[in-house]
Amino acid sequence: MDRQISFGQYKLIDNVLFGVMLVISESVIITASSRWFPGQLYTVSVSAAITAIVMMRWGITAAFHAALGALVYVGIQRGTADQFLIYIIGNEAAILMVPVLKLAGKNKIRGNVVLTFVYALFVQLLMQAGRGTVSVILGSDPGAIIKFITMDALSLLFTILIVYVASRLDGVFEDQKTYLLRLQKETELENGET
């Protein structure tokens, strides 16, 4: 029996899988860094990279992954209520890239290495600046914005690298409606259908 899933089911499964990858990756990285490298000035996170990939795949749905990454990051470190607000609301600033994706065109960004790098850079910088801005609103010194950006500089490199690798894999860094339609056309051509 050839049972197919609906597009909605595919979207749900895909987002859950990326959420699971985010939770596991972030948990391992944070646990390892707090045990092996306590007191380091730099942090590493995959939240921006996974958010950027999901945003390319599904658009605004990536808001869930941005918040999830913040919850895991602050939760594992047993952060304060203010830290939860800073990271959750701050990470959501990355969603400002959704209109950019629509205006520039997902395929244009995906097909150009420089634009892919710039896209990944801006997703990460928006998260960092968002965290810093929320921190300032909650009473921190305005220099907090710069601190969030410099403290998370290593994550910026990880984000660019992960998004670049994803962009080289067929269908990973691609709007999923476009990808599935392309797959369907390729299958029809292989089967000799018109």
Order of alpha helices (4+ residues) and beta strands (2+ residues): alpha-alpha-alpha-alpha-alpha-alpha-alpha-alpha-alpha-alpha
